[in-house]
Amino acid sequence: MENDLIVTVDHVSMRFNLSSEKFDSFKEYVIKSIKRQVSYDEFWALQDISFEVRRGESLGLVGLNGSGKSTMLKIIAGVLKPTKGTVSVRGNMAPLIELGAGFDMDLTAKENVFLNGALLGYNRSQMEAQYEDIVKFSELGDFMNVPVKNFSSGMVSRLAFAIATIGVPDILICDEVLSVGDFRFQEKCEERIGNMQKKGTTILFVSHSLEQVEKICNKIVWLEKGRLKMFGDAKNICKIYAES
Ligand SMILES: Nc1ncnc2c1ncn2[C@@H]1O[C@H](COP(=O)(O)OP(=O)(O)OP(=O)(O)O)[C@@H](O)[C@H]1O
C-alpha cells in the first residue's frame, strides 16, 4: 500500500510575512530592510496540514476564499517551500496554475507553444508532433501567428491548457482552470481531464464549483482558515460542505 502513495503532505504549515509599514520609495524599503528596521506581521496561511493521495485517486480541495487551497497546491507543485513540514511527490507533474503565466506576451501563439513546451521539458520535434493537436484543441487556428498580447484572457487560457495537457502526467494540478473559457470549452477540458484519469493520472483539483469537484474527485481536503477541517470520501464531505 505504501507504494501507492503518490503525494504525501506531512504536517505542513506556511507562514507569510506581511509588511505592516508603508514606504515612500523602494530605496527606503531596501535601506530599512538592510538595517533590519522593517517590521512584519506574521500570517499563517496553512497550519499543520497532513493528508495523502494514492496513485489514480483524484483529490479536490474545497474551502472558502483565503482558506489556503492555492497555497497548498503551490507547495505540492514546488512553487512555494513550506515553512514547516514536508511534501513528498512520486512522479512527474503538469501544473495548471495561473494559466499562461509562462507565456511571453510579445511572441506569437505559435512561438509560445515551443517556448512553453521547452519549459515543460519537451524538445522541438516532440512539440512539432503535438502542434496540430494543440491548435485543434485550443481552436485558435486563425490566431497562431498573432502575438499573445492581443489575445483575450479566455484565448490565453485555452492555449495554455492545450499545451499543458499534451502528455499523460502522473499528476495533474488544476487550480480553478475550469472556470476560464466558455461553457463549451470547459466541457472539452473536463473531457480531457477525464481521459487522463482513465489513463491513471492523479488529479489535484481546486474549484469553487462543487458540481465539478463532485464529478472529478473521489477524495476531498476541506480547508478552513488554513486548517484541515475534513479529509476523506468526496461524496460525504461535499454533502456536509454544501450544507455548512
Ligand atoms: N504570497 C503571499 N503573501 C502573503 N499572503 C499570501 C500570499 N499568498 C497567499 N496569501 C494569503 O494566504 C491566504 C490563503 O490564500 P490562498 O490563495 O491559498 O487561498 P484560496 O483558498 O486559494 O483562496 P481563493 O478561493 O480566494 O482562491 C490568504 O489570506 C492570502 O491572502
The ligand as a MOL file (V3000), in Angstrom:
LIG
                    3D

  0  0  0     0  0            999 V3000
M  V30 BEGIN CTAB
M  V30 COUNTS 31 33 0 0 0
M  V30 BEGIN ATOM
M  V30 1 N 2.4430 35.4790 -1.3770 0
M  V30 2 C 1.6130 35.7560 -0.3720 0
M  V30 3 N 1.9420 36.6970 0.5440 0
M  V30 4 C 1.1240 36.9670 1.5830 0
M  V30 5 N -0.0510 36.3580 1.8100 0
M  V30 6 C -0.4330 35.4190 0.9200 0
M  V30 7 C 0.3690 35.0750 -0.2100 0
M  V30 8 N -0.2780 34.0830 -0.9240 0
M  V30 9 C -1.4320 33.8480 -0.2540 0
M  V30 10 N -1.5190 34.6370 0.8420 0
M  V30 11 C -2.6120 34.6410 1.8280 0
M  V30 12 O -2.8250 33.3080 2.2540 0
M  V30 13 C -4.2110 33.0590 2.4100 0
M  V30 14 C -4.5930 31.8400 1.5890 0
M  V30 15 O -4.5390 32.2080 0.2180 0
M  V30 16 P -4.9090 31.1580 -0.9370 0
M  V30 17 O -4.7610 31.8780 -2.2320 0
M  V30 18 O -4.1310 29.9190 -0.7280 0
M  V30 19 O -6.4390 30.8710 -0.6190 0
M  V30 20 P -7.5280 30.1310 -1.5050 0
M  V30 21 O -8.2400 29.1820 -0.5960 0
M  V30 22 O -6.9080 29.5520 -2.7450 0
M  V30 23 O -8.4820 31.3510 -1.8740 0
M  V30 24 P -9.4480 31.5990 -3.1470 0
M  V30 25 O -10.6010 30.6420 -3.0080 0
M  V30 26 O -9.8680 33.0240 -2.9340 0
M  V30 27 O -8.6390 31.4110 -4.3930 0
M  V30 28 C -4.9360 34.3390 2.0200 0
M  V30 29 O -5.2990 35.0550 3.1770 0
M  V30 30 C -3.9260 35.0950 1.2050 0
M  V30 31 O -4.0880 36.4930 1.3660 0
M  V30 END ATOM
M  V30 BEGIN BOND
M  V30 1 1 1 2
M  V30 2 1 2 3
M  V30 3 2 2 7
M  V30 4 2 3 4
M  V30 5 1 4 5
M  V30 6 2 5 6
M  V30 7 1 6 7
M  V30 8 1 6 10
M  V30 9 1 7 8
M  V30 10 2 8 9
M  V30 11 1 9 10
M  V30 12 1 10 11
M  V30 13 1 11 12
M  V30 14 1 11 30
M  V30 15 1 12 13
M  V30 16 1 13 14
M  V30 17 1 13 28
M  V30 18 1 14 15
M  V30 19 1 15 16
M  V30 20 2 16 17
M  V30 21 1 16 18
M  V30 22 1 16 19
M  V30 23 1 19 20
M  V30 24 2 20 21
M  V30 25 1 20 22
M  V30 26 1 20 23
M  V30 27 1 23 24
M  V30 28 2 24 25
M  V30 29 1 24 26
M  V30 30 1 24 27
M  V30 31 1 28 29
M  V30 32 1 28 30
M  V30 33 1 30 31
M  V30 END BOND
M  V30 END CTAB
M  END
